[in-house]
Amino acid sequence: MKETNSKNLKSEIIKKHEVLFAKRLELESEASRLMLEINLLDAQNTLDKVNQLNQQIDDITSEMDYLKQALEAINKLYIKV
C-alpha cells in the first residue's frame, strides 16, 4: 500500500511539474513576444523622431534656398544699377 501511495504521489508530482513547465513555457513565450513588441514600439518612436528631424531639416533647407535666391536677386539689382 505504501508503494501504491508513493507511486500515486510521484505521479501527481510529475503531472503537476509538467503542467507548471508548460505554463512556464507559455509565459516565457508571451514575455518574449512582448519584448519584441516593445522593441518595435521603440523603433517606431525612433523612426517618428527621425522623420520629424528630417522634416525640420527640409524646412530649414527650403528657407536657406529662399534666402539664397533673395540674395542673388538683390545682387542682380545692384549689378544692373
Secondary structure as the mmCIF struct_conf table of DSSP 4:
data_model
#
loop_
_struct_conf.conf_type_id
_struct_conf.id
_struct_conf.beg_label_comp_id
_struct_conf.beg_label_asym_id
_struct_conf.beg_label_seq_id
_struct_conf.end_label_comp_id
_struct_conf.end_label_asym_id
_struct_conf.end_label_seq_id
HELX_RH_AL_P HELX_RH_AL_P1 LYS A 2 LYS A 80
#
